[in-house]
Amino acid sequence: MMPEQQNSQITILPSDAATIQVGEQQFTYHFDVFEGPLDLLLTLVIKNKIDIYDIPIAELLEQYMEQIELMRENEMDIASEFLEMASRLVYIKSAMLLPKYEDEAEDLKKELTGQLIEYQQCREIARMLAPMVDFDTFTKEPSEVDFDLTYNRIHDPMDISAAYVSAVGRGQRRLPPDRSAFEGIVSRKIVSVSSRIIHVMRRLWHGRTVTYRELFVSSNGRSELVATFLAVLELVKGKRIRIEGEGDSATVSMIEK
């Protein structure tokens, strides 16, 4: 509250700390100094218990302009950003009065609300961090230390041997598998179906007839058996041989063309 003005001349200094002269006495009082327009708006919202999620722009604009006018009366410097915020509030208020711009006004209002909420969070964090700041404390970078890397511990020889064997075993597990592990798969003889077709045709050459079982008697291993069976299927499909009868005793002969 400003002291009641008397007949003596009152001088107000352009600062947040103002001194007035009343007769022979001087009084010093403090003006609120705001960091920016958002700080002023947030102060008004908190002071007047306004719902920050539903700000009455017209009411807030009126109180905002009262603060600007008070700052001017006390000869305080008003930054351009305060006047820019005032024009922004006036624009939002004007847009809200025109049905054509209701959506735009609502978007601008939401944008302002978001900025106020963000500024409120930043101000609260600054308030919490303020007690941690101590300008009387001196700190320095840690000095480099030369560490002695000599291993001085004594271990039982058996423990060392066991650790070595364990380390070697882990190293062996990282190596590629031995070739012998794949011999059962890779080293098997590959038998082509075309070679077994030739084999079957030779057995039936010159009009000979053999039993179905005889075609597989000379096959060595599973690969030759499978390849021979596929060769017979290919020859039957190509109408080059015929199979008559059933089972192993069925007869196989060439088809004359």
C-alpha positions as CSV (number, residue, x, y, z in Angstrom):
1,M,0.0,0.0,0.0
2,M,1.3,3.5,-0.9
3,P,1.5,6.0,2.0
4,E,-1.2,8.6,1.9
5,Q,0.0,11.7,0.0
6,Q,0.5,14.8,2.1
7,N,1.3,18.4,1.2
8,S,5.0,17.7,1.1
9,Q,6.4,16.8,-2.3
10,I,6.7,13.0,-3.0
11,T,9.4,11.7,-5.2
12,I,9.1,8.2,-6.7
13,L,12.3,6.6,-8.1
14,P,12.0,4.4,-11.2
15,S,12.9,1.1,-9.5
16,D,11.2,-1.7,-7.7
17,A,12.5,-0.3,-4.5
18,A,11.0,3.2,-4.3
19,T,11.8,6.0,-1.8
20,I,9.3,8.7,-1.0
21,Q,10.0,11.9,0.9
22,V,7.3,13.1,3.3
23,G,8.5,16.2,5.0
24,E,11.8,15.4,6.6
25,Q,11.2,11.6,6.6
26,Q,11.9,9.1,3.9
27,F,9.9,6.0,3.3
28,T,11.1,3.1,1.2
29,Y,8.6,0.5,-0.2
30,H,8.7,-2.3,-2.7
31,F,7.0,-2.7,-6.0
32,D,6.3,-6.1,-7.5
33,V,8.8,-6.6,-10.3
34,F,7.8,-9.2,-12.9
35,E,10.2,-11.3,-15.0
36,G,7.9,-10.9,-18.0
37,P,4.3,-10.8,-19.1
38,L,3.8,-14.5,-18.3
39,D,5.0,-13.9,-14.8
40,L,2.5,-11.0,-14.4
41,L,-0.4,-13.0,-15.9
42,L,0.3,-16.0,-13.7
43,T,0.5,-13.7,-10.6
44,L,-2.9,-12.3,-11.5
45,V,-4.3,-15.8,-12.0
46,I,-3.1,-17.0,-8.6
47,K,-4.0,-13.8,-6.8
48,N,-7.6,-13.8,-8.1
49,K,-8.0,-17.6,-7.9
50,I,-8.8,-17.9,-11.6
51,D,-9.1,-21.4,-13.1
52,I,-6.0,-21.6,-15.3
53,Y,-7.8,-24.0,-17.6
54,D,-10.7,-21.7,-18.2
55,I,-9.3,-18.1,-18.1
56,P,-11.8,-15.3,-18.5
57,I,-9.9,-13.2,-21.1
58,A,-11.9,-10.0,-20.6
59,E,-11.4,-10.1,-16.8
60,L,-7.7,-10.9,-17.1
61,L,-7.1,-8.2,-19.7
62,E,-8.7,-5.6,-17.4
63,Q,-6.5,-6.5,-14.5
64,Y,-3.4,-6.8,-16.7
65,M,-4.0,-3.2,-18.0
66,E,-4.5,-2.0,-14.5
67,Q,-1.0,-3.3,-13.6
68,I,0.5,-1.7,-16.7
69,E,-1.1,1.6,-15.8
70,L,0.2,1.3,-12.3
71,M,3.7,0.7,-13.6
72,R,3.4,3.8,-15.8
73,E,2.2,6.0,-12.9
74,N,5.2,4.9,-10.9
75,E,7.6,5.8,-13.7
76,M,8.7,2.2,-14.1
77,D,10.2,1.0,-17.4
78,I,7.8,-1.1,-19.3
79,A,9.4,-3.6,-21.7
80,S,7.9,-4.0,-25.1
81,E,7.0,-7.6,-24.4
82,F,4.5,-6.4,-21.8
83,L,2.8,-4.2,-24.4
84,E,2.9,-7.1,-26.9
85,M,1.1,-9.4,-24.5
86,A,-1.5,-6.6,-24.0
87,S,-2.2,-6.5,-27.7
88,R,-2.4,-10.3,-27.8
89,L,-5.0,-10.3,-25.1
90,V,-7.0,-7.6,-26.9
91,Y,-6.9,-9.6,-30.1
92,I,-8.1,-12.8,-28.3
93,K,-10.9,-10.8,-26.6
94,S,-12.0,-9.3,-30.0
95,A,-11.9,-12.6,-31.8
96,M,-14.1,-14.2,-29.1
97,L,-16.8,-11.5,-29.7
98,L,-17.0,-12.5,-33.4
99,P,-18.7,-15.8,-34.2
100,K,-16.6,-16.1,-37.4
101,Y,-13.3,-16.3,-35.3
102,E,-14.5,-18.3,-32.4
103,D,-12.4,-21.3,-33.3
104,E,-9.3,-19.2,-33.8
105,A,-9.9,-17.4,-30.5
106,E,-10.3,-20.8,-28.7
107,D,-7.0,-22.0,-30.1
108,L,-5.2,-18.8,-29.1
109,K,-6.7,-19.1,-25.6
110,K,-5.5,-22.8,-25.3
111,E,-2.0,-21.7,-26.5
112,L,-1.9,-19.0,-23.8
113,T,-3.1,-21.5,-21.1
114,G,-0.4,-24.0,-22.1
115,Q,2.3,-21.3,-21.9
116,L,1.1,-20.3,-18.4
117,I,1.0,-23.9,-17.2
118,E,4.5,-24.4,-18.5
119,Y,5.8,-21.2,-16.9
120,Q,4.1,-22.2,-13.6
121,Q,6.0,-25.5,-13.6
122,C,9.3,-23.7,-14.4
123,R,8.7,-21.2,-11.6
124,E,7.9,-24.0,-9.1
125,I,11.1,-25.9,-10.1
126,A,13.1,-22.7,-9.7
127,R,11.7,-22.2,-6.2
128,M,12.7,-25.7,-5.2
129,L,16.2,-25.3,-6.6
130,A,16.8,-21.9,-5.1
131,P,17.9,-23.2,-1.6
132,M,20.5,-25.4,-3.3
133,V,22.4,-22.4,-4.7
134,D,25.2,-21.3,-2.5
135,F,27.6,-18.7,-3.9
136,D,29.9,-19.0,-0.9
137,T,31.0,-22.6,-1.7
138,F,34.2,-23.2,-3.6
139,T,34.6,-26.2,-5.8
140,K,37.4,-27.5,-7.9
141,E,37.9,-30.2,-10.4
142,P,39.2,-33.5,-9.0
143,S,43.0,-34.0,-9.3
144,E,44.4,-36.8,-11.3
145,V,45.6,-39.7,-9.2
146,D,48.3,-42.2,-10.3
147,F,47.0,-45.6,-9.3
148,D,49.3,-48.5,-8.5
149,L,48.1,-51.3,-10.8
150,T,50.4,-54.0,-9.4
151,Y,48.4,-57.1,-8.4
152,N,49.4,-58.0,-4.9
153,R,46.9,-60.6,-3.9
154,I,48.0,-64.2,-3.3
155,H,45.9,-67.2,-4.5
156,D,46.0,-70.9,-4.1
157,P,47.7,-72.6,-7.1
158,M,44.7,-74.9,-7.6
159,D,42.4,-71.9,-7.8
160,I,44.6,-70.4,-10.5
161,S,44.6,-73.7,-12.4
162,A,40.8,-74.0,-12.2
163,A,40.4,-70.4,-13.4
164,Y,42.7,-71.0,-16.3
165,V,40.8,-74.2,-17.4
166,S,37.5,-72.3,-17.1
167,A,38.8,-69.4,-19.2
168,V,40.1,-71.8,-21.8
169,G,36.8,-73.6,-21.9
170,R,34.9,-70.3,-22.5
171,G,37.3,-69.5,-25.3
172,Q,36.8,-72.9,-26.9
173,R,33.0,-72.3,-26.9
174,R,33.5,-69.1,-28.9
175,L,35.4,-71.0,-31.6
176,P,33.6,-72.4,-34.7
177,P,32.4,-76.0,-34.3
178,D,34.9,-78.7,-35.4
179,R,34.5,-80.0,-39.0
180,S,33.8,-83.5,-37.7
181,A,30.5,-82.3,-36.2
182,F,29.2,-81.8,-39.7
183,E,30.6,-84.9,-41.4
184,G,27.4,-86.9,-40.9
185,I,25.5,-84.2,-42.9
186,V,28.0,-82.6,-45.3
187,S,30.1,-85.7,-46.2
188,R,27.1,-87.8,-47.4
189,K,27.3,-88.8,-51.1
190,I,24.9,-86.7,-53.2
191,V,23.0,-88.8,-55.7
192,S,21.3,-87.1,-58.6
193,V,17.9,-88.2,-59.9
194,S,19.2,-88.0,-63.5
195,S,22.0,-90.6,-62.8
196,R,19.4,-93.0,-61.4
197,I,17.2,-92.5,-64.5
198,I,20.2,-93.6,-66.6
199,H,20.6,-96.6,-64.2
200,V,17.0,-97.7,-64.6
201,M,17.0,-97.3,-68.4
202,R,20.1,-99.4,-68.7
203,R,18.5,-102.2,-66.7
204,L,15.5,-102.2,-69.1
205,W,17.5,-101.8,-72.3
206,H,16.7,-104.0,-75.3
207,G,13.2,-104.8,-74.0
208,R,14.2,-106.5,-70.7
209,T,11.7,-106.8,-68.0
210,V,12.7,-106.7,-64.3
211,T,10.8,-106.7,-61.0
212,Y,10.2,-103.5,-59.1
213,R,12.4,-104.8,-56.3
214,E,15.4,-105.4,-58.6
215,L,15.6,-101.7,-59.4
216,F,16.6,-101.0,-55.8
217,V,18.8,-104.0,-55.0
218,S,22.0,-102.3,-56.2
219,S,21.3,-99.0,-54.4
220,N,23.9,-98.2,-51.7
221,G,22.5,-96.0,-48.9
222,R,19.4,-94.0,-48.4
223,S,20.4,-91.3,-50.9
224,E,20.5,-93.8,-53.8
225,L,17.2,-95.4,-52.7
226,V,15.4,-92.1,-52.7
227,A,17.0,-91.0,-56.0
228,T,16.0,-94.3,-57.6
229,F,12.4,-94.0,-56.4
230,L,12.2,-90.4,-57.8
231,A,13.7,-91.6,-61.1
232,V,11.0,-94.3,-61.5
233,L,8.3,-91.7,-60.8
234,E,9.8,-89.4,-63.5
235,L,10.0,-92.2,-66.0
236,V,6.4,-93.3,-65.4
237,K,5.2,-89.7,-65.6
238,G,7.1,-89.3,-68.9
239,K,5.5,-92.5,-70.2
240,R,8.9,-94.1,-70.8
241,I,8.3,-97.2,-68.6
242,R,5.3,-99.1,-67.3
243,I,4.7,-100.9,-64.0
244,E,2.3,-103.8,-64.0
245,G,1.2,-105.6,-60.9
246,E,1.5,-104.6,-57.2
247,G,4.1,-104.7,-54.5
248,D,7.8,-105.7,-55.0
249,S,6.9,-108.4,-57.5
250,A,5.4,-105.9,-60.0
251,T,7.1,-105.9,-63.3
252,V,8.8,-102.9,-64.9
253,S,9.5,-102.6,-68.6
254,M,10.1,-99.9,-71.3
255,I,7.4,-98.5,-73.4
256,E,8.3,-98.9,-77.1
257,K,7.7,-95.8,-79.2
